[in-house]
């Protein structure tokens, strides 16, 4: 199970696909909760790489100034920029950020993955944090969508991240017997607070993982 190729979807594909993600998913709400806890009351900036419809913005506290980049922006706004992330440098007008997040992005970065990690490190502040999600391709009922061009085990992804960042922790976004985010409110409420790995259970049942990283000192 290891695939990393140069096979990137165009803007024409993503302008249609992104429309499916206007609603705030469980993953985005959990990401927002983590960012809000880490930010506390301080004013800080965040860049959402591969932001789609920028749904994450709605779950962040007002003191977290949101910015987003994506290959296909539906509704232009001052805090959004349209960038072909796979082929152009990750950047937002030369700004540096307290937080950089990438939700559901790196499954599509193929052989550009490590270069994109370097670009993200370059736009982080020295004490900044990078938070990304990545599908658990070790799930016991794993599905590998044909559009994924970057498929690798979680442990291998962690090793790639460690070349550029200090990986502070990684843990499941959610658990499910199918490879999908939890739908029932009771399951969502319980799993929102599960930020740790459960031996044996997590490797087989985690839908995807969050990685929380900082810059290497």
C-alpha positions in Angstrom: 0.0 0.0 0.0 2.1 2.9 -1.3 1.3 5.2 -4.1 2.5 8.7 -4.8 2.1 9.9 -8.4 1.9 13.1 -10.4 -1.8 12.9 -11.3 -3.5 16.1 -10.2 -7.2 17.1 -10.8 -7.8 20.4 -12.5 -9.8 23.4 -11.4 -12.7 22.3 -13.5 -13.0 19.1 -11.4 -12.6 20.9 -8.0 -15.0 23.7 -8.7 -17.8 21.0 -8.8 -16.3 18.8 -6.1 -15.8 21.6 -3.6 -19.5 22.5 -3.6 -20.2 19.3 -1.6 -18.3 20.6 1.4 -20.1 23.9 2.2 -21.6 22.4 5.3 -19.3 22.1 8.4 -18.3 18.5 8.7 -17.4 16.7 12.0 -13.7 16.8 11.0 -13.8 20.6 10.5 -15.7 21.1 13.8 -13.1 19.0 15.6 -10.2 20.9 13.9 -11.8 24.2 14.9 -12.1 23.0 18.5 -8.4 22.1 18.6 -7.4 25.5 17.0 -9.6 27.5 19.4 -8.2 25.7 22.4 -4.6 26.2 21.3 -5.2 29.9 20.4 -6.9 30.7 23.6 -7.7 34.5 23.8 -4.7 35.7 21.9 -5.1 37.3 18.5 -3.6 35.0 15.8 -3.7 34.2 12.1 -4.6 31.0 10.3 -4.2 29.8 6.8 -6.5 27.0 5.5 -4.7 25.2 2.7 -7.2 23.6 0.3 -10.0 25.5 2.0 -12.8 24.6 -0.5 -15.8 26.7 0.5 -14.0 28.0 3.6 -16.5 26.3 6.0 -13.8 26.1 8.8 -14.0 29.9 9.2 -17.5 29.6 10.8 -16.3 27.5 13.7 -13.2 29.6 14.7 -13.3 32.2 17.4 -13.2 35.9 16.3 -9.6 36.3 17.5 -8.4 33.7 14.9 -8.1 35.7 11.7 -9.0 33.3 8.9 -7.3 33.1 5.4 -7.8 30.4 2.8 -6.3 29.2 -0.5 -7.7 26.7 -2.9 -7.5 25.8 -6.6 -11.2 26.6 -7.0 -12.7 29.6 -5.1 -16.5 29.9 -5.5 -17.1 33.2 -3.7 -14.2 35.6 -3.8 -13.4 37.4 -0.6 -10.4 39.4 0.8 -9.4 36.5 3.0 -9.4 34.0 0.1 -6.9 33.5 -2.8 -7.2 31.1 -5.7 -3.9 29.1 -6.1 -3.1 25.9 -7.9 -1.7 24.3 -4.7 -0.2 21.3 -6.4 1.8 23.2 -9.0 2.3 26.7 -7.5 3.9 27.6 -4.1 1.8 27.7 -1.0 1.7 31.4 -0.1 -0.7 34.2 0.9 0.7 37.5 -0.1 3.9 36.8 1.8 2.2 36.5 5.2 3.3 34.2 7.9 0.8 32.4 10.1 0.3 31.2 13.7 -1.6 28.2 12.4 -1.6 26.4 9.1 -4.2 23.7 8.6 -4.7 21.2 5.7 -7.9 19.1 5.9 -8.3 16.4 3.3 -5.5 17.7 1.1 -2.5 15.5 1.3 -4.2 12.5 -0.2 -4.1 14.5 -3.4 -0.6 15.9 -3.3 1.2 12.9 -4.9 4.9 13.3 -5.4 4.6 17.0 -4.4 4.0 16.1 -0.8 7.4 16.8 0.7 7.8 20.0 -1.3 4.5 21.2 0.1 5.6 20.4 3.6 8.7 22.7 3.1 6.4 25.4 1.7 4.1 25.2 4.7 7.1 25.4 7.1 8.3 28.5 5.3 5.0 30.4 5.9 4.6 29.3 9.6 5.8 31.6 12.3 8.6 30.2 14.4 6.2 29.2 17.2 3.4 28.3 14.7 1.5 25.1 14.5 0.6 22.9 11.5 -2.5 20.7 11.7 -3.3 18.3 9.0 -5.7 15.3 8.5 -4.9 12.1 6.6 -7.0 9.1 5.7 -6.2 5.9 7.6 -5.5 3.5 4.7 -5.0 0.8 7.3 -8.7 0.8 8.2 -10.0 -2.8 8.2 -12.6 -1.8 5.6 -10.3 0.7 3.8 -11.5 2.3 0.6 -8.9 3.8 -1.8 -10.8 6.4 -3.9 -9.4 6.4 -7.4 -8.8 10.1 -7.2 -6.3 9.7 -4.4 -2.7 10.0 -5.7 -0.9 9.8 -2.4 -1.6 6.6 -0.5 0.6 5.5 2.4 0.4 4.1 5.9 0.0 6.5 8.8 3.4 5.6 10.2 5.1 6.4 6.9 3.3 9.7 6.7 4.5 10.5 10.2 8.1 9.8 9.1 7.8 12.2 6.2 6.4 14.9 8.4 9.3 14.4 10.9 11.8 15.4 8.2 10.4 19.0 8.3 8.4 19.3 11.5 8.4 18.2 15.1 5.3 15.9 15.2 3.9 16.7 18.7 1.1 14.1 18.4 -1.2 12.3 16.1 -4.5 10.8 16.9 -7.8 9.7 15.3 -10.2 12.3 14.0 -12.9 9.6 14.6 -13.5 5.9 14.8 -16.1 4.1 12.7 -16.7 0.5 11.5 -17.1 2.0 8.1 -14.6 4.5 6.7 -16.8 7.5 7.2 -17.2 10.3 9.7 -19.7 9.7 12.5 -23.2 10.8 11.7 -25.2 10.4 15.0 -24.9 13.3 17.4 -24.2 11.0 20.3 -21.2 9.5 18.5 -20.0 12.9 17.4 -20.2 14.3 21.0 -18.2 11.3 22.3 -15.6 11.3 19.6 -15.1 15.1 19.7 -13.1 14.6 22.9 -11.1 11.5 21.9 -7.7 12.9 21.1 -5.7 9.8 21.9 -4.9 6.5 20.4 -6.5 3.3 21.6 -4.2 0.3 21.1 -5.3 -2.3 18.5 -8.7 -0.5 18.1 -7.5 2.8 16.6 -5.2 1.3 13.8 -8.2 -0.8 12.6 -11.1 1.6 13.1 -9.7 5.1 12.8 -11.3 6.8 9.8 -8.5 9.3 9.5 -5.9 11.0 11.8 -4.9 14.5 12.8 -1.3 15.4 13.0 -0.3 18.4 15.2 3.1 19.7 14.3 5.5 22.5 15.2 8.6 23.8 13.6 11.8 22.0 14.3 14.0 24.1 16.6 
